[in-house]
Amino acid sequence: MKNIFFILGMSVSVWQLSGCDQSDASQGDNLGRLYLSNPSATIPAQCYTKTEDAKGMVSNPCYVCHTASKEPNFTNDLDLQLAYDFARPATVNRWDNLFVDRSEEREAISDEAILAYVRTDNYQSGGVVQLAKTLTGKLPAHWDGDGNGRWDGYVPDVAYRFDEQGFDRDAQGKLTGWRALAYTPFPGTFFPTNGSADDVLIRLDSPYRQNEKGEPDIRVYRLNLAIVESLIKREDVAIEAVEEADYGVDLNRNGVLDRATEVVFDWAPLEGRDMQYVGLARVAQQQGAAPLSAGAYPLGTEFVHSVRYLDIADDGEVVMAPRMKELRYSRKTRWLTYFQHRELADDELKDAHDFPDRMEPVIGDIERGVGNRRGWRFSGFIEDDQGALRPQSYEELATCAGCHGAVGALADSTYTMERKLDAEQGFQRGWYHWSQKSLAGIPEPQRQDGRGEYAFYLEQVGGADEYRSNQEVRERFFDEGGNLRPAMLAQLKGDISALVVPSARRALELNKAYLSVVEEQSYIRGRDAVLAPMVNVHKEVEAGQRTAITEPVTYR
């Protein structure tokens, strides 16, 4: 199976236009230009990692993405742990920023200067989202992807004011529909110790937020979000006690309408067992307009994902900074049945066999987003060379499309909801923003085999990132012989911040390293915060070259 990522939208084979030009985005560039300087921009830099070091030690970071999948994801790409199974255009690693020495740039920035920078909010000021004003006002010509004089994509509308249930509210206290969820960071790159903090917010479409009279109803919305959580996790979800008769739905699946304290996962339609949404969504579901299935979000589901710099609190704790590196957005625009998902996976396998050296095109545009053939579209914003947020270029968006395409670890094209903290784990039933409570004190997540997930990652990888470049974690968790320290694993079990959060010194240096990429606007050559040129990364591989991994392992 070829390591190809499949993108949905207009049928344009853009990679064929690609050349050697490495021009970076600038204030005057047409960000919407349908052009890729990197024909394999959908394949992330992490996929070029070396899986064996000079001493013959094998490292397998591949398993967290390429794994046995859960239906309706039929990708099942465990085999990609065993080989760099790329189409020929992807055999050259064009993520050149991995190999740049930025030590001089970092030394030129003082700690005070970088802290002042990351503490400056570039999303909103005085409650006004400047980016939204620009998008809805006189649109800069180089932002106008389709040339019609207006922005036809997502306009940022998150207020980042969260109540005691994690709901976002505007300056007048009105619900925006967004709700923050707390989760355990995806292993590797998404650990803050590797460069960035991030958050995730979800918003369901309006029928899921309204009662059967069509009125906004936060109780209905809470229940539907719990139902979605149950469907994605495929497990029971604890809720505050409700009278099922008020909603006409047997939430706890005991055969009667009574008092429910949990949403019970019980979905087997071929055996006559189904689940229902509540409120107006229930009416729509009965009319066939709100399909439901395990492992799938409702139509119209949206996610916002901000990627941020690292800040240092007064007590020395490393936390999420106000300044955003990126604001990412996705929306589910099309429903696929289980059969359609299986058919898609079969088509992808056939295409990879019949056309092994053909890259799938990145299809879409910067306004409406690029797609993934699975019903989702992805768009986003990133810092310009002055630190203000701008739309991501067509090539910059290709990276998002790759990670949310044909990847075994995905649950309906996403990573986070499956990793949401359970209601029983404490604070606000797992519905909160990191500005309300930090990562400190969250217990280590468990694999299905009962082992600690992060301890397993450290064991498989030999470090905390795909490149094994995080020396701080190496020294903290491994002894001189490369063995994991039992005392640190015990600490990790009760508090993931022991692993995923960097020291204040490292946080400052990571911020400085990334800032030089911002000033260059060289995102198309890589967005990692690199403290020293990478060693454990291939600059080029042979098509089908074997990795050092002999036995694949699973993510879950």
Secondary structure, DSSP 8 states (H G I E B T S, - for coil): --------SS---GGGG--S------TTS-TT----SSTTTTS-GGGGB-SB-TT--B---GGGTSS---TT-----GGGGSEE---GGGSB---GGGG---HHHHHTS-HHHHHHHHTS-SS-BTTB-HHHHHHHSS--GGG-TTSSSS--S--------B-TTSEEE-TTS-EEEEEE--B---SSTTSGGGT-EEEEEEE--GGGGB-TTS-B-HHHHHHHHHHHHHHHHTS-EEEEEEEGGGTT--TT-SSS--EEEEE----BGGGTB-----THHHHHHHTTSS---TT---TT-EEEEEEEEEEE-TTS-EEEEEEEEEEEEEEE-----HHHHHHHHHHHHHHHHH-TT------EETTTEEE-SSSEEEEEEEE-TTS-EEE--HHHHHHHHHHTSS-TT-BTTBSSGGGB--GGGSGGGG---TTTS-STT----B-TTSSBHHHHHHHHHSSSSTT---HHHHHHHB-TTS-B-HHHHHHHHH-THHHHS--HHHHHHHHHHHHHHHHHT-GGG-----SS--SSB-SB--TTEE-S--S-----
